[in-house]
C-alpha cells in the first residue's frame, strides 16, 4: 500500500478518524458497558444497532433503559473483553487525533477543518448509544414547558409520569439544574419537532445532537475568527502564525472529548462553549474599535452562559479585573465607571431571564436538592471519602436519592472553602499585578484557570463534559497571545491535548470497572473504580509543565522586547531590521 500524497493525506486522516469513530460506535451499545440506547423504542434504533448485532452475535446490545437497581449492577460480572474493546477504541481515536495535530496543520485549510468536522460530527450523531442520559432530562424539562405548559425550573419530572420520556430518566424528583437559556433552546427545539409532527423521544434526541454539532462548529468558527482579530494587521500574513491558528482550530474541532459530548451526549456544555467563545470574539472586536456596544454584547453573552449553568458565574469577575487594569493610572472613581456599568448589565440580564420562572422563590429549591451540592463523584474528594470510609469501617448511606452521605457533605464544605481561598487569591493577584491581566489573551487564560480551579478544587461533583469550556478557553488564550506559536506546534501540546481527552473519556470505563466491586490489594474494601477521579485528573501532570513552559517563553519574549537595542553600524542593518530579529516564540 503506497503512502498517501501530501495533498490527499488530510482526507485520508479524516476518513481514518471517521472509521475509528464508527468502530467506537459499534462497541458502545454492548450491554456489558451499561450505557444507554440513544433512540429507544424506534425503528431508527433497530437499524442502527444492526451492525453491532452482526459483529457481536453472542453479546446482547444495550437495553432500552439503564438498570436502576444498584444492587443488580454491582452483582453483575465484569466483562473484560468488552471493557478492553472500549478502552482500545478510545485509545485509537485519541492516537489518531494526536497524529493529526502533528502532521496535518501545514497541509490543511480552514475550510477543510469545517467540512471534515461536519463529516465526523454526522457519524457521531448517528451513534445508537449514549454514555450519559442527561439528554433525556433535557427533553423532559422541554416537554414540561411546551406540552404541559408548566414551569420547567420548578416542576418535578414526576408530575408528568405518564409521559413516554419518564421511563428513561434517573432524576425524577429534582427540578432542572439548568437555567432559562437552556430551557429556551430545548423548548424551541421541542416546538419545532411538534410543528414537524414528531412528538417522539427519538426525534428530540436527533435534534439535540444536531444542535450540539452546530454549537461545536460555531465555536470552531469563532476560534478561527477570534485568533485573526487578535493579530496585528502586519502579522495576519505571517505563515507561522497562520500555522498556529490552524493547529489551535484543528485541536478544538477534532477533539474527541468535545465531539462526543456535543454530538453523542448532546450536552449543553457545547452551547456554553459557543456563548463564551462569542463573548471572547466580541471582546476582541471591542479591542480593535474601542466601542462600548461591543463590550455590552460580550457581557450579555457571558450572562447568557451563566443563565444556562449558574456555576459559570465564576469567570465573569475576570472581565471586571481586565477593565480595571486598562486604566491603572486614572483616579479610582473613573476606573470603576466602566466595570460598574458592565456588572449592572450582567446582573440585570440574569435577573430578567430568571424573573418569568421565579415562582415566589421556588426556583431556589434546586440549591437544596442538587446532587452536586452534597455528593462526591469523579474527583479527588470521592477517593478521599471512600478511603476514609474504608479505614474507619463505615458505610456511606444516602438519606435520599438527591443528597449524599455525611462524609460527602463534609467534603463538599471543605471543597467550597478551598475554592473560595484559591479564587480570592487569583483575584487578588490580578488586582495587585494589573499587568498580569491587561491583555485579552491573559484574560482568556484567567477565565480558563478560574473554571479549572472550580472543577478540580471547588466541586466534589465532576463529569467529563465539564471540561469542554476549559479546552476552548485554553486554546483561545494560547493562539491569541504572543510568543506561543512554537508551543502550539510542539509535540508536548499534541500529546497533552490527546491525553486530556483520553483521561476524561476513560472516566466512563471506571463505572464499568466498579460493577463487580474489585478492590485494591492492600485495601480490599476500596474499589478500584473509586480511583477514576484520580485517573481522570492525571492529565494535569502534563498540563502544568506545559503551562510553566509557556510562561517562561512569554517572559523571555517580554524581556527581549523591552530591552533597548544597541546602536548598529551601517553594515549591520537598520534599527527596524534588528527589531525584526527579536524572537516571538
C-alpha positions in Angstrom: 0.0 0.0 0.0 1.5 3.3 -1.1 1.7 6.2 1.3 -0.9 9.0 0.5 0.5 12.1 -1.1 0.6 15.3 0.9 -2.5 16.6 -0.9 -4.6 13.6 -0.1 -3.2 13.0 3.4 -5.7 15.3 5.2 -8.6 13.5 3.5 -7.0 10.1 4.4 -6.7 11.2 8.0 -10.3 12.4 8.2 -11.5 9.1 6.8 -9.3 7.1 9.1 -10.6 9.0 12.2 -14.1 8.6 10.9 -13.7 4.8 10.7 -12.2 4.8 14.2 -15.2 6.7 15.5 -17.5 4.2 13.6 -15.7 1.3 15.3 -16.2 3.0 18.7 -19.9 3.5 17.9 -20.2 -0.3 17.3 -18.7 -1.0 20.7 -20.7 1.4 22.9 -24.0 -0.5 22.5 -22.6 -3.7 24.2 -24.8 -4.3 27.2 -21.8 -5.1 29.4 -20.7 -1.5 29.3 -24.0 -0.4 30.8 -24.6 2.6 28.6 -28.0 3.8 27.2 -30.0 3.5 24.0 -30.0 6.7 22.1 -33.2 6.3 20.2 -35.3 4.0 22.4 -38.4 2.3 21.0 -37.9 3.5 17.4 -37.3 1.9 14.1 -34.1 4.1 13.9 -32.7 2.2 16.9 -33.3 -1.2 15.3 -31.3 -0.3 12.2 -28.5 1.5 14.0 -28.0 -1.5 16.3 -27.9 -4.0 13.4 -24.1 -3.7 12.7 -23.4 -4.3 16.4 -25.6 -7.4 16.4 -23.9 -8.8 13.3 -20.4 -8.1 14.6 -21.1 -9.4 18.2 -23.8 -12.1 17.6 -23.3 -13.7 21.0 -23.4 -10.5 23.1 -26.7 -8.6 23.7 -26.8 -4.9 22.9 -27.7 -2.2 25.4 -31.2 -2.4 26.9 -33.8 0.3 26.3 -33.3 1.5 29.9 -30.3 1.6 32.0 -30.8 -0.7 35.1 -31.7 1.4 38.1 -31.2 -1.4 40.6 -27.8 -0.6 42.1 -27.5 -4.0 43.8 -28.2 -5.8 40.5 -25.5 -3.6 38.8 -22.9 -4.5 41.5 -23.6 -8.2 41.3 -23.2 -8.3 37.5 -20.0 -9.9 36.3 -17.3 -7.7 34.7 -16.8 -8.4 31.0 -13.1 -7.7 30.5 -13.4 -8.3 26.7 -15.9 -5.5 26.2 -14.1 -3.2 28.6 -10.8 -3.6 26.7 -12.6 -3.1 23.4 -13.9 0.2 24.8 -10.5 1.3 26.1 -8.9 0.3 22.8 -11.5 2.2 20.8 -10.9 5.4 22.8 -7.1 5.0 22.6 -7.2 4.6 18.8 -9.4 7.7 18.4 -7.1 9.8 20.6 -4.0 8.5 19.0 -5.3 9.5 15.5 -6.2 12.9 17.0 -2.6 13.3 18.3 -1.1 12.3 14.9 -3.4 14.7 13.1 -2.3 17.6 15.3 1.4 16.8 14.4 1.0 16.1 10.7 -1.9 18.0 9.3 -1.7 21.8 10.1 0.8 22.5 7.3 -1.4 20.7 4.8 -4.9 21.8 5.5 -7.1 24.9 5.2 -9.8 26.4 7.5 -12.4 25.2 5.0 -11.1 21.6 5.3 -11.4 21.8 9.1 -15.0 22.8 8.9 -16.0 20.2 6.3 -14.2 17.4 8.0 -15.6 18.3 11.4 -19.1 18.2 10.0 -18.4 14.8 8.5 -17.1 13.4 11.8 -20.0 15.0 13.6 -22.6 13.4 11.5 -21.0 10.0 12.2 -21.4 10.7 15.9 -24.9 12.0 15.6 -26.0 8.5 14.4 -24.4 6.6 17.3 -27.0 4.2 18.7 -25.8 4.6 22.3 -25.2 7.3 24.9 -22.7 7.3 27.7 -24.9 9.8 29.7 -28.6 10.0 29.9 -28.7 13.8 30.5 -30.2 14.3 27.1 -33.4 12.6 28.3 -33.6 15.1 31.2 -33.2 17.9 28.7 -36.2 16.6 26.8 -38.2 16.1 30.0 -38.0 19.8 31.0 -38.7 20.9 27.5 -41.8 18.8 27.3 -42.9 20.1 30.8 -42.8 23.6 29.4 -44.0 23.2 25.8 -46.5 20.3 26.0 -47.8 20.6 29.6 -47.4 24.4 30.0 -45.7 24.1 33.4 -42.7 25.9 34.9 -39.7 23.7 33.8 -37.5 25.3 36.5 -39.7 24.4 39.4 -41.8 21.4 38.2 -40.5 17.9 39.1 -40.5 15.3 36.3 -42.7 13.0 38.5 -45.5 15.4 37.6 -45.5 14.0 34.0 -45.0 10.4 35.0 -47.5 9.3 32.2 -45.3 10.9 29.5 -43.2 8.4 27.4 -40.0 10.2 28.4 -40.4 9.5 32.1 -39.2 5.9 31.9 -35.8 6.9 30.6 -34.8 9.5 33.2 -33.0 8.9 36.5 -33.5 12.2 38.4 -37.3 12.1 38.7 -37.7 14.2 41.9 -35.3 17.1 41.0 -36.1 20.4 39.2 -34.0 21.4 36.2 -30.3 22.1 37.1 -30.1 24.4 34.1 -31.3 27.9 33.7 -33.6 29.8 31.3 -31.1 30.0 28.5 -31.1 26.2 28.1 -34.8 26.0 28.7 -35.3 28.4 25.8 -33.1 26.4 23.5 -34.7 23.0 24.3 -38.2 24.4 24.2 -37.6 25.9 20.8 -36.4 22.5 19.5 -39.4 20.7 21.1 -41.7 23.2 19.5 -40.0 22.7 16.1 -40.4 18.9 16.5 -44.1 19.3 17.2 -44.5 21.6 14.2 -42.9 18.8 12.1 -45.4 16.4 13.6 -42.8 14.5 15.6 -43.6 14.1 19.3 -41.5 11.1 19.8 -38.4 10.9 22.1 -36.0 9.8 19.4 -36.8 12.9 17.2 -35.8 15.2 20.0 -32.6 13.2 20.7 -31.7 13.7 17.0 -32.5 17.4 17.1 -30.4 18.0 20.2 -27.5 16.1 18.7 -27.6 18.2 15.6 -27.9 21.3 17.7 -24.8 20.2 19.6 -22.9 19.7 16.3 -24.0 23.2 15.2 -22.7 24.7 18.5 -19.4 22.9 18.1 -19.0 24.1 14.6 -19.9 27.6 15.8 -17.2 27.5 18.5 -14.7 26.4 15.9 -15.6 29.3 13.6 -15.3 31.8 16.5 -11.9 30.4 17.5 -10.6 30.9 13.9 -12.1 34.3 13.5 -11.0 35.4 17.0 -7.4 34.3 16.5 -7.4 36.5 13.4 -8.7 39.5 15.4 -6.0 39.0 18.0 -3.3 39.6 15.4 -1.9 42.9 14.4 -2.5 43.9 10.8 1.1 43.3 9.8 1.0 39.8 11.4 -2.0 38.5 9.5 0.0 37.4 6.5 2.6 35.5 8.6 2.8 31.8 7.6 4.0 30.8 11.0 1.1 32.5 12.8 -1.4 31.1 10.3 0.0 27.6 11.0 -0.5 28.2 14.8 -4.1 29.3 14.1 -4.8 26.2 12.1 -3.3 24.0 14.8 -5.4 25.5 17.5 -8.6 25.4 15.4 -8.0 21.7 14.5 -7.3 20.9 18.2 -10.7 22.3 19.0 -12.6 20.9 16.0 -11.3 17.3 16.1 -11.1 17.0 19.9 -12.7 13.6 20.8 -14.0 14.8 24.1 -15.7 17.9 22.6 -17.1 15.9 19.6 -18.5 13.1 21.7 -20.1 15.3 24.3 -21.6 17.6 21.7 -22.8 15.2 19.1 -23.4 11.9 21.1 -24.5 13.0 24.5 -25.8 16.4 23.3 -24.5 18.1 26.4 -25.3 21.8 26.8 -21.7 22.5 27.6 -21.2 22.7 23.8 -23.7 25.6 23.9 -21.9 27.2 26.9 -18.6 27.0 25.0 -20.2 28.7 22.0 -21.5 31.6 24.2 -18.2 32.0 25.9 -16.3 32.0 22.6 -18.8 34.5 21.3 -18.1 36.8 24.3 -14.4 36.5 23.7 -14.8 37.3 20.0 -16.9 40.4 20.9 -14.1 41.5 23.3 -11.6 41.1 20.5 -13.8 43.3 18.3 -14.0 45.8 21.1 -10.3 45.9 21.5 -9.9 46.9 17.8 -12.7 49.6 17.8 -13.0 50.6 21.5 -16.7 50.9 21.1 -18.8 50.2 24.3 -21.6 48.3 22.4 -19.2 45.5 21.7 -18.3 45.3 25.4 -22.0 45.3 26.3 -22.7 42.5 23.9 -19.8 40.5 25.4 -21.2 41.0 28.9 -24.7 39.8 27.7 -23.1 36.7 26.1 -21.4 35.8 29.4 -24.7 36.4 31.3 -26.5 34.0 28.9 -23.8 31.4 29.7 -24.4 31.9 33.4 -28.1 31.6 32.9 -27.5 28.2 31.2 -25.3 26.9 34.1 -25.1 29.2 37.0 -21.6 28.0 38.1 -20.1 29.8 35.1 -20.6 33.0 37.0 -17.0 32.4 38.3 -15.5 33.5 35.0 -17.2 37.0 34.8 -15.1 38.7 37.5 -12.1 38.3 35.2 -13.7 40.8 32.8 -14.1 43.3 35.6 -10.4 42.8 36.6 -9.4 43.2 33.0 -11.3 46.5 32.7 -9.8 47.8 35.9 -6.3 47.0 34.6 -6.8 49.1 31.4 -6.6 52.5 33.1 -4.4 51.8 36.1 -3.1 55.4 36.4 -6.5 57.2 36.4 -8.4 58.0 39.6 -10.3 55.1 41.2 -13.8 56.5 40.6 -13.0 56.9 36.9 -11.6 53.4 36.7 -14.7 52.0 38.3 -17.3 53.5 36.0 -17.0 51.0 33.1 -16.7 47.9 35.3 -19.7 49.0 37.4 -21.7 49.5 34.2 -20.8 46.0 33.0 -21.6 44.5 36.4 -25.0 46.2 36.4 -25.7 44.9 32.9 -24.6 41.4 33.8 -26.8 41.2 37.0 -29.8 42.8 35.3 -29.7 40.3 32.4 -29.6 37.4 34.8 -32.5 38.8 36.9 -34.6 39.5 33.8 -34.1 36.0 32.4 -34.9 34.3 35.7 -37.9 36.5 36.6 -40.5 34.6 34.5 -39.6 31.4 36.2 -39.1 32.7 39.8 -42.4 31.4 41.1 -42.2 33.1 44.5 -38.6 31.8 45.0 -39.4 28.2 44.3 -36.6 28.2 41.7 -34.1 28.3 44.5 -35.2 24.8 45.6 -32.6 23.5 43.2 -29.7 24.5 45.5 -31.2 22.4 48.3 -31.7 19.1 46.4 -29.0 19.3 43.7 -26.7 16.3 44.0 -23.7 18.4 43.1 -24.1 20.2 46.4 -23.6 17.1 48.6 -22.3 14.2 46.5 -18.8 13.3 45.5 -18.2 11.9 42.0 -15.0 11.6 39.8 -12.8 13.8 42.0 -10.0 13.6 44.5 -12.7 14.1 47.1 -14.6 11.0 46.1 -11.4 8.9 46.6 -10.7 10.5 50.0 -14.3 10.0 51.2 -14.2 6.3 50.3 -10.7 5.9 51.6 -11.8 7.4 55.0 -14.9 5.1 55.0 -12.7 2.0 54.3 -10.2 2.8 57.0 -12.8 3.5 59.7 -15.1 0.7 58.5 -18.3 2.7 58.0 -20.9 2.6 55.2 -21.7 5.6 53.2 -25.5 5.9 53.5 -27.5 8.4 51.5 -30.5 10.0 53.3 -32.4 10.3 50.0 -31.5 9.9 46.2 -30.8 13.6 45.8 -28.3 14.1 48.7 -25.1 12.4 49.6 -23.8 10.9 52.8 -22.4 12.9 55.8 -18.7 12.4 54.8 -19.6 13.6 51.3 -21.3 16.7 52.7 -18.3 17.5 54.8 -16.0 17.1 51.7 -18.3 19.5 49.8 -17.9 22.1 52.6 -14.1 21.7 52.6 -14.0 22.0 48.8 -16.1 25.2 48.9 -13.7 26.7 51.4 -10.6 25.7 49.4 -12.1 27.2 46.3 -13.0 30.5 48.0 -9.4 30.8 49.2 -7.8 29.9 45.8 -10.3 32.0 43.8 -9.8 35.0 46.1 -6.0 34.6 45.7 -6.5 34.5 41.9 -8.5 37.8 42.0 -6.1 39.5 44.4 -3.1 38.6 42.2 -4.8 40.3 39.3 -5.6 43.4 41.4 -2.0 43.7 42.8 -0.4 43.0 39.4 -2.7 44.5 36.8 -0.1 43.7 34.0 -0.9 40.1 34.5 -4.5 40.5 33.1 -4.1 43.6 31.0 -4.2 41.8 27.6 -7.1 39.8 26.3 -5.1 36.7 26.0 -4.3 37.0 29.7 -8.0 37.5 30.4 -8.9 34.3 28.5 -6.2 32.4 30.4 -7.5 33.8 33.7 -11.0 32.6 32.8 -9.7 29.1 31.8 -7.8 28.9 35.1 -10.8 30.0 37.2 -13.0 27.4 35.7 -10.3 24.7 36.0 -10.0 25.6 39.7 -13.7 25.3 40.2 -13.8 21.9 38.6 -10.7 20.5 40.3 -10.8 22.2 43.7 -14.2 23.7 44.3 -16.5 21.0 43.2 -16.9 17.4 44.6 -19.2 16.6 41.6 -17.5 16.4 38.2 -18.2 14.8 34.9 -16.1 14.8 31.7 -18.2 17.3 29.8 -17.5 20.0 32.4 -14.0 20.4 30.9 -15.3 21.4 27.4 -15.3 25.1 28.2 -11.8 24.9 29.7 -10.4 23.4 26.5 -11.9 26.1 24.3 -10.7 29.0 26.6 -7.2 27.5 26.9 -6.8 27.2 23.1 -8.0 30.8 22.6 -5.6 32.0 25.2 -2.8 30.2 23.5 -3.5 31.3 20.0 -4.2 34.9 20.8 -1.0 35.5 22.8 2.4 36.5 21.6 5.3 34.1 21.8 3.1 30.9 21.6 3.0 29.6 18.0 6.0 27.3 18.7 4.2 25.9 21.8 1.1 25.0 19.7 3.3 23.2 17.2 5.2 21.3 19.8 5.0 17.6 20.4 4.2 18.3 24.1 1.0 20.2 23.1 -0.3 17.4 20.9 0.4 14.8 23.5 -1.3 16.8 26.2 -4.4 17.5 24.2 -4.8 13.8 23.2 -4.1 12.6 26.7 -6.6 15.0 28.3 -9.3 13.7 26.0 -8.4 10.1 26.8 -8.3 10.6 30.5 -11.7 12.4 30.6 -13.5 9.8 28.4 -11.9 7.0 30.4 -13.9 8.0 33.4 -16.9 6.2 31.8 -14.9 3.0 31.9 -14.4 3.5 35.7 -18.0 2.9 36.3 -18.0 -0.4 34.3 -14.9 -1.5 36.4 -16.9 -1.0 39.6 -19.7 -3.4 38.6 -18.0 -6.3 40.5 -16.6 -4.3 43.4 -13.0 -5.0 42.5 -10.8 -4.0 45.5 -7.2 -2.8 45.9 -4.7 -5.4 47.0 -3.7 -3.5 50.2 -7.3 -2.2 51.0 -9.8 -4.8 49.7 -12.7 -2.6 50.7 -11.6 0.2 48.5 -12.9 -0.3 45.0 -10.6 0.3 42.0 -13.4 2.2 40.4 -13.1 4.9 43.0 -9.7 5.8 41.5 -11.5 7.0 38.4 -11.3 10.6 39.6 -7.6 10.4 40.2 -7.0 8.9 36.8 -9.3 11.4 35.0 -7.4 14.3 36.5 -4.0 12.8 35.8 -3.8 14.9 32.6 -2.7 17.8 34.9 0.6 16.1 35.2 1.2 17.1 31.5 -0.8 20.4 31.6 1.1 22.0 34.4 4.6 21.6 32.9 3.2 22.8 29.5 1.8 26.0 31.2 5.1 26.6 33.0 7.0 26.2 29.7 4.6 28.7 28.1 5.1 31.2 30.9 8.9 31.0 30.5 8.6 31.6 26.8 6.3 34.6 27.3 8.6 36.1 30.0 11.6 35.6 27.7 9.8 37.3 24.8 8.6 40.2 27.0 12.1 40.7 28.4 13.8 40.8 25.0 11.1 43.1 23.6 11.6 45.6 26.3 15.4 45.7 26.2 16.9 48.7 24.3 18.7 47.7 21.1 22.3 48.6 20.7 23.4 51.1 18.1 24.4 49.4 14.9 26.8 50.4 12.1 25.8 50.8 8.5 27.0 47.3 7.8 24.8 45.7 10.3 21.4 46.8 9.0 18.8 49.3 10.2 17.2 49.5 13.6 13.9 48.2 12.1 15.7 45.2 10.6 17.3 44.5 14.0 13.9 44.6 15.7 12.6 42.1 13.2 15.1 39.6 14.6 13.5 39.6 18.1 12.3 36.1 18.9 8.5 35.7 19.1 8.3 32.1 20.2 
